[in-house]
Amino acid sequence: MLRKPRKKIEELLKWIESRPGEVAVWRTFPPQPPTFGTWPTLDARLMNALALRGIQRPYVHQAEAMDAALRGKSVVVVTPTASGKTLCYNVPVVQSILENPASRALYLFPTKALSQDQLAELYALLEAVEADIACFTYDGDTAPSARAKVRTAGHIVITNPDMLHTGILPHHTKWVKLFENLRYVVLDEMHGYRGVFGSHLANVIRRLKRICAFYGSSPTFICSSATISNPRELAEALLEEPVELVTRNGAPRDEKHILIQNPPLVNRSMGIRGSSLDETAAIATEALANNISTIVFTRSRTNVELLLHRIRTSLKARSLPENQVAGYRGGYLPNERRAIEKGLRSGQIRGVVSTNALELGIDIGSLELAVLHGYPGSIASAWQQMGRAGRRQGTSAAVLVASSFALDQFLASQPSYFFGASPERARVNPDNLYILVNHVKCAAFELPFREKDLFGKAEVSEILEYLEEQRVLHRAEGRYHWQADSFPAEGFSLRSATSENVVILDVSDPARHTVVGEVDRPSAPMLVHPEAIYFHGAKAYQVLELDFKGMRALVKPVEAEYYTDADLAVRLEVLDEFEHAEPWGWGEVLFASRPTVYKKIRLSTQENVGYGHIHLDEEQMHTTGAWLTLPDSLSWESWGPDRKSSALAGLAHLLRATAPLFLMCDRGDLQVHGMVRDPHFERPTLYLADNFPGGVGLAEAAFTLRKALLDSAWEALVSCPCEKGCPACVGALGSQIGSKEATRALLSSLRGIPA
Ligand SMILES: [Zn+2]
């Protein structure tokens, strides 16, 4: 077949360089040849199957991980996407089953989509092995009639932490075969188990190990993780046992370019640059027009649709097929997503515009070019997205198109921050009392505790006594038995947000309503409020009604020249004060949010062409919060309004970054907001609230550690080499002149107050 003449990737990069604007950074990474290891001693059937699958020799990281796992040592493998990490766990698992057909393995994937995907690869290997190995998925979609078979016959059971928590551990008596013979537990995408979610998972693992010990098994854990700065520490905190670390990536890689492209200055004196959206669309269109397979990442769902619309329009204008590019994001229906993944793997779809939904795991083959529309918010995430382009043979490139946001401009001017920064640390706190008590209840429901029993490494005798006083447990002959009526695992969720979705229904044909897509419950007020224009696969719909009771949004297709963008108003209200130490306090708070107005923004020019009011009820969450009211001794009244809000925003930004260190949580677990005039205290107030209904102990810890919080915020501020403020310290840059100075003045006086 004759291929169309096309630009090669190197030429495309030169084309980018020739555009108005500037390439702020261009780094070239040389090709890396493969580094191989040797096979461990394996069953001939497995060796044969690997050869059939075209795998002649393992890469060094695969060999090291398999070796550790086969020796019974728990291991964590940290290698990039597409380096063949699934082999690291599939080989030891299959080997153990071939050695002993009673042997069992449990695979834990954080989401459903991933497990479907990796299932396909596992099935292919199992088929090639030609032995009787049964592998099943056990999740909310598993038919009740199939469940009994999975429980008894499944050699490999694939599930997720939520199902393990509510569907498997509490019913361990039905899973005797699994727990008696559990040889391996696979924990994929381990870096996702951080903060409160990770703290829950650590306790689910404690429960799992406790049940295994009861049935006489002691599984080895095989974990895989994306790059974080402390993978071994995280694995050992989750598993409470020594873990071997494998980081030497042996997979080959061809030459790769990384660019940061800055759109042209359109107003030099004000430092305003051209639209990063336009620039991203232009680069993606040029790449696709030259048959270069491309993935575009952007931060919001709205931007996915905007970019998709833009790229398709430009392809059409060049008489090129527009359906060679697809959108991909949360809210697309599962079958839509599977079709896009398949199209990408087969090459039928050459381009995709995605949110971070495609950052990890899901197999879409290797692409030649990744275009990042703006910095995704974390170093780890940026590297994951850039890693989506990268091939064994043939050059690849990743281009970050800087937006006018301060952080993007900072990266463009200080690339060493980007290339030199160590990736984020992941933290968990399995002994968080709120989380621990809930899991001790579940564990006691599963098997009685004996006095002096440890739970993992946690000493829990006081918790057991407390639960006895509460008549949840009943002590008899040195054992604590479950006596309450309830089913404890259903009483709480491992995740903060409900997994229920609002369904988007096209009701234009009264005889036949069709499902267009879905949106997660927390985002629904912003995205599908009445009158919103909702884009799906570049098609426009107008929302007629948002029905929360029925969990559905009714829409009709429209021709729209504009999209809508809603403003969210957030407020915090103190409901009850538990403890007080001027200027700090903590207690029960109401965290409320409501979209107030929406703007209509023209698709072609991004001009604001109107607005409307949104009439929806406020969304409310009762949680716990710590607060810091700014005392009069600051002579705050003499500060101008800009300086006040700069200082509050600067301190909030510092605390968002430093508080998780002390509270052992993840950034997303906390809501940090400053209010220039708080209605309750009638003074400027800063809140740190648990981002979980009911709270999970973070606010109380913040109150207890208040001095350390301010000290570390101060340390982060004064040790930052910047002059006027930067994303690494006070956040805002340029737009808020003097924010570093204002924050410094505020913090300095706060630290002068004896706490
Ligand atoms: Zn700074």
Boltz pocket constraint, residues with backbone or C-beta under 6 A from the ligand:
constraints:
  - pocket:
      binder: B
      contacts: [[A, 717], [A, 720], [A, 721], [A, 722], [A, 723], [A, 725], [A, 726], [A, 727], [A, 728], [A, 729], [A, 730]]
      max_distance: 6.0
